Amino acid sequence: MTVLQFCAGLLAVFAVGQVSALQSYQANIPNGANVLRDGESWPWVGHELTPPARSNINQFGKDLQAANYVWTKELCMKDSDQDGFSNGRELGDPNCTWQKNDPQPDGLIGHPGVFEDFSGFPGFDDNFTGTPPPGITLSLDRAVVAHGVLMVMAWAVFAPTGMLLPLLFKTRLKPPIGWFRFHKLFLVTTVYLCLISYIIIVNFKGGFTAVNTHEKVGSTVIVLTIIQPLGGAFRAHVNADGSKSQTRIVWEYVHQNLGRLTMILAIVAIYLGLILAGQQVNKEDQTKGAAVFFVVAFAFGAAACIVYVLGFRQDERLKKEPKLDKEKGPQSTSEGQPLTKSDNETQVVLT
């Protein structure tokens, strides 16, 4: 079994374990799989944030844990989120008669772990003066911070440096050695940082999830990041005379553009991750500013690279063009037409 197969199997075990646990908890409470939050499905009823983690359990989740994950009458009658309606009332079991494996009751109206304004709702006491519970102290877990730092190091430092080396030195170094060694070093380091970061966050969440755009884009980046070095290992080599086969030309096109696509998606994932982190700690304004700065800096860097490459290629084309004698001007035939390369060669032979 290869290392890649082992890692894939390990991730699959994590994913199956998380899904099984989630479905088990949902089945222990009425309408556990039907709860909404802000109009969207929220299967993690006992968690304040997504992805679910030990550090973001809400008060209902704590009360459910205290009841050993059993829908007791006490848990049903309790108002975990202190919004004036009991947990049972919000989940459609106001009389606390539901038991596990019973059909799901009608009447689901709210989320038992989120303070909601039920003013004017039938059965609500307008004299209720409850306030939202203080809840948990929102802070990013160290695993989340490590995940973010490693990804920023990978895609803001190592990947751009590795991608710039061919542009700067591939055709300027004679012979073109040295740059390729560092090109591989920086990009392989990028791969390792990404995989370590990914394993950290998957382990923290208890399994693989792809429930939001950040996770979907990030998972795509991981797949492409693994594909890139594999493609490099099986590349078609340049011919002995320096010419390139059609296979090599196609490989270079795919390899280069796939790398650029991966870089762009990684920047998008980091941007979304910063926004998500800000939402989780109620500092969205600060993290959004950092995210925008990161994207703008990347855009300026990319634009500078494009300008440099275009200018460098123009210089290369000018160097390859034949230089004309400023005094005599271009040589010409007896008919007054400029000599071509073949005409000049013929003239040399005749002379």
N, C-alpha and C positions, 0 to 999 in steps of 0.2 A: 504493500500500500504506500502510495506516495504521500509526501507532506501535504500537498494540495488536497488530495482525497480525504486525508485525515481531518484537515481543517473544515472541509465542506461537510463531512459527517458530523463533526462536533457542533457546527452551527445548526445543522438540521435537528440534532438532539435538543439544543437550546430552544429552537423554535417550537418543536412539538411539545416540550415541557411547558413553555409559556402559554401556548394555546390551550393545553389541557387544563392548566391551573385556572386560567381565565374563565373557561366554560364551566368549570366546577363551581367557582364562586358565583357566577351568574345564576346557575341552577339552584342556588341555596336561598335566593330571595325572589319575591314576586316581580315579574317583569324585568329581571336582571339584565336581559339582553335588549330591552326596548327603551331604556332610559335615554332621554335627549338632554343636551346642554346647548343653549343658544341656538336651538333649532336643528342641531346636528346630533347624529348617533354618538353616544358616549358609553361604550361598553365597560370602561374602567370606573364603575360607580363609586368605588372606595378610594379613588385617587383624585387629587387636586389637579394634576397636570398630566400631559401626555408627552413622552411615553411614560407608562406607569413605572414607579420605582419605590423602593422602601422609604426614600426621603420625602415623598410627596403624598403620603396617605392622608386623606381628609378625615374629619371627625366621624363621619358615618363609617368609613373603613376601620377606624380605631374601635368604634362601638361594635362592629361586626366581628372584629378579631376578639374582643372581650367576650363575645357570645359564642366563641369557638366556631364561628362561621355557620351558626344555626339561626334560622328565623324564629326567634322566641317572641313571646307576647311582650316582654319588656322592651326588646329591640324595636318591635313594631310600634309600640306606643310612644317610644322616645322621639323627641324632635332634635335630631342630631345637628341640623344646620340652624336651629333656632329661628325659623321663619314663620312659626305659628301653626304649621301643619305637621302632624306626626309622620314618621317614616312610612308607616302603613298607609296613611292617607295619600301621601305623594306617590307611592308605588301601586296604588289601586287595591289595597287591602285594609280599608279603614276599620273593619271590625276584628282584624287580627285573627282570621280563621284560615288563612292560606297555609298549606304545608307543602314541603318539597314533593315534586312529581305531580302536584295538582295542576290542572289547566291554568294558564296565565289569566289572571282576573282583568276585567275591564276597569276603566277609571284611572289609568295612569295619568298623573297631572304634573309631576315635577321630578326634581332630582333631590334625593334625601341628603346629599352631602354639599349642596350649594344653596346659599341663602337666596330666596326668590321672593319677589313682591307679589303676594296674593291678595292685595287690597281689592275689594269688590268681588272676589271670587266667592261663589256660593259656599256657605259654611265657615267663612273666615270671620274671625272676631275683629271688628274694626277698632276695638279698644286695645288690641294687642300692641305691645310696645317693645317687642324683641328687637335686638340689633344683631348684625352679622357677627358670628363668633370670631375671635381673633385668629383662629386657624393656626397653620404652621408658619414658622419663620421661613420665608422663601429665600433660599440661597442655592447656588449651583453646587452640586456634589463634586468632590475632587475628581471623580472619574470623568464627569462631563467637561470639567476644565482641562484635564489632561488630553481628552479627545480633541478639544478645540485647538489647544496649543500645538499638538503634534500635526494636525491637519494644516494649520497656518504655516508651520515650519516647512512642511512638505511642499505646499503649493505657492508659498510666497518667497521661499529662499531656494530650496534645492531644485525643484522642477524648472523654474525660469532660468536658473544658472545652467543647468544641464542642456536646456533647449537653445540657449544663446551660444554655447561653445561652438557648434558647427557653423553658425552664421558668422562668427568672428574669425575662426581659425582654419576651417576646413580647406579653403583654397589658398590661404595666405602662407601657411607653413609648408616649406619645401624641404624634405618630404613631409606630408601631412600626418605627422605622428604626435603623440602626446595628448592632443585634445580629445581623441576618442576614448582614451583611458579615463579621463576625468568626466567625459560625457556619460559613460556607463556608471561611474562611481556616484555621481549626483542623482541620476535617475533611478538607479537601484536603491539608493538611500531613500528616495521618494516613495518607492514601492514599500519598503520595510516600514517607514513611518506611517503610511496609510494603513497597512495591515495591522500594525500594533494598535493604532488609534481605533480601528474598526473593532478589533477583538475586545478592547477595553469597554467600548460603549455597548456592544452586544452583551457582554458579560454583566455589565451594570444593569441593563434593562431586563436581564433574565432570558434573552432570546432575540431572534431576529424579528424586527417589525418594519413595516413600510406604510405607516398610516398618515404621513403628511408629506408635503412636497420635498422638504429637506431630506427626509430619509430615503425617498424614492430617487432623488437626484444623486444623493451620496452613495447609495448602493450601486447605481449605474457607474459612477466614477470608480468605485472599487473594482468592478468587473473589467472596465477598460484599462485600469492601471495594471491589472494582472495580464491582460492580453498584450499590452505593448512590449514588455521585455520578452515574452514568448515569441512574438513576431520578430523581434530583433535577433533572437537566437537562431531562427530558421530563415534568415534573410538570404537572398541570392547575392553572391559576391560579384564584384567588378571583374571583368575579364583581365587577363594578364597584360594586354596592350593598353589598358585604361578605359576601354570602351564599355558600355553598359548594354546588357541584353534587355529584351523587352520585359522579361520577368523582373529584372532589377528595377527598371523604370517604374513598373506598376507597383512594386513593393515600396519604393521610396515615396511614391504619391500617397499610398494608403497609410504607410507608417507615419509620415509627417502630418498629414491631415487628421489622422486619428489622435495623434498626440495633441494637436491644437484643440480639437473638440474636447478631449479629456480635460485640458487646462481650463477651457471656458466653463465647462460643467462644474469643475472643482470650485472655481470662483463663485459661481451661482450657489453651490451648496454651502460654501462658507458664509456668503451673504445671508442666506436663509437661516443658517445656524445661529448667526449673531442676532438676527431678529427674534428667533425662537427663544434664545437665552434671555433676551431682554424681557420678553413676555413672561417668562417663568419667574423672574425676580423683580417684576414691576419696575424695570428700568429700561423700558423700550426706547425712550428718547435717546439715551446715551448709547445704547448698542446700535441703534439705527444709524446714528451719526458715524460710528466706527465702521459699520458695514458699508455705508455710502463712500466714506473715505477710502476704504479698501478697494472697492470696485473702481472708483475714479483713478486711483493710483495705478491699478492694473491696466486701465484703459490707456492712460498716458504712456505707460511702459510699452504696451503693445503697439501704439502709434509710433513711438520712437523707433522701435525695432523695424516696423514696416518702412519708415522713411530711410533708415540706415540700409536695409536690404536693397531697396530700389536704387538708392544712390550708389551702393557698392557694385551692383550689377551693371549700372550705367558706366562706371569707371572701367569695369572689366571689358565691356564691349568696345569702349574707346581704345583701350590698350591693344585689342586684337585688330583694329582697323589699320591698314597700311599708311605710313606717314608720307606726306607729299613734300617734294623739294620746293621750298618757298621761292627760290629764284627761278628755276627752270619750269616749275609747274609740273603737272602730270605728264608722263611720257605719252606719245601718241603714235599712231601708225601713219603711213604715208597718206592715207585718205583723211587724216585729221581726227580719227576716232581714238579715244583713250585706250591705251593698252590694257588688256585683261591680264590676269595672273598667268594664263596659259601663253599669251603672246610674249610676255616678259621672259618666261622660261625658254620659249623657242628662240628668242633673240640671243639669249645667253649661249645656247647651244651652237647657233650659227656663228657667233663671234669666236 
